[in-house]
């Protein structure tokens, strides 16, 4: 699996007004964890991040393929 960082950045910009704290809260993860994902361009994302994104997508009716390449 790999994160689609372009789409994740778009979501951060449009829905969360570039506020990583708000996005992390919505995803149910620590802001510092999300910040590491953005700083590493998605390379350090693990099961916590992927699980949070899958749940976020399911709860909001968004196809997870938008954010995650399988």
Secondary structure as GFF3:
##gff-version 3
##sequence-region A 1 70
A	DSSP	beta_strand	2	3	.	.	.	ID=ss1
A	DSSP	alpha_helix	5	14	.	.	.	ID=ss2
A	DSSP	alpha_helix	20	27	.	.	.	ID=ss3
A	DSSP	alpha_helix	31	39	.	.	.	ID=ss4
A	DSSP	alpha_helix	47	60	.	.	.	ID=ss5
A	DSSP	three_ten_helix	64	66	.	.	.	ID=ss6
A	DSSP	beta_strand	68	69	.	.	.	ID=ss7
###
